Amino acid sequence: MGMLMPDAVAEVGHLLAVVEALDPRAAQELRGGLPRCDSTFGLGLAFFLAATANGARAWLGPKRCRLLERLDGGALLDDLDLALAPRPRRTADRREGRCP
């Protein structure tokens, strides 16, 4: 996977570092819950997509969002919201120069 999606691998590493800074125990749990390429992957993906349907901020909740915003002014949450946005919105945002 690292060779096919180096940016995604780097982003996961960045996210884990942020969570580690906020809550080492939660980071350990997160690492243990990362998806595996086995028979549970489809179910895990469906659950994640359903849980994040209203964006990163709704999924994480106000307390966690405030903690993350203190670290980087909300940049990570903005990136997550963009990544979780429906594909047509992401494509339109890129055409209008609203994302890297």
N, C-alpha and C positions, 0 to 999 in steps of 0.2 A: 504494500500500500504506500509506503514512503516514497518509492520511486515514481509512482503514478500521480500522487497528490502531495508534493512536498509542502505546498502552502497550507493545506489542511492539517498535515502533521505538525507543522510549526504552530498553527493556531491552537491546536489542542494542547501543545506544550505550554503556550502562553496562558491559556485559560487555567490549566492546572497550577501554574506558578501563582496566578492571582488568587485562586482559591486557597492554595497553600499559605499565602500571606495572611489571608483572612481567617482561615480556620483549618489548621493542619489535620485535625481529625476528619473533617468533612472531605478534605482532599484525598485522604487515604480511602475513605468510603467511595469517593468518585472514581478513583483509580481501579478499585475492585469491581466497580459496576460498568466499566467501559464495555461497549459492545464487542462481542466475539463473532467471528465468521463461522457460526454453526447454526443449528436448527432454531435457535432462539432469536436470531438476528431480525427476521421479519416482524416478529411480535414486538420486539424491543423498538424497532423503528416506527411501527404503527403507534405504539404507546407514546413515544417521544413526539411524533407529529401531532397527535391529538392534544398532548399536554401543552404544546407550544403554539397551538393554532392562533392564539391571540397575542403573540409576540413574546419576546424574552422578558420584558418587564412584568407582564401579567403572570408568566410562569414562575418567575423567581420571587415575586411578592415585594412589597414596599421596603421591608427591613433589609433584605439582601441587596436590593437595588441601591438603597442609600449607602450601604457599605462599599459596594462596587464603585459608585459615583465618587466617593471620597478618594479612591485610589487614582483614578484617571479622568475625572470630570465627566464620566458617562460615555467615554469613547468605546469601551468594550460593549456596553449595553447597546449603543447605536449600531455597532458592527453586528451584534447578535440579532437585533431587530431586522436589519437589512438582510442578513443571511436567512432568517426565518420567513421573510416576506414572500408572498406568492410570486412565482416566476415572472408574470407579466409586469409587476411593479419593479422588480429588480432590473429587468431589461429596459424599461422606460427610464428609470433613475440613471442608468449608465449612459443612455443616449443624451440625457439632459445634463450630464456631467456632475451628478450628485454623489457619485461614489468613485473610489479609485479604480 
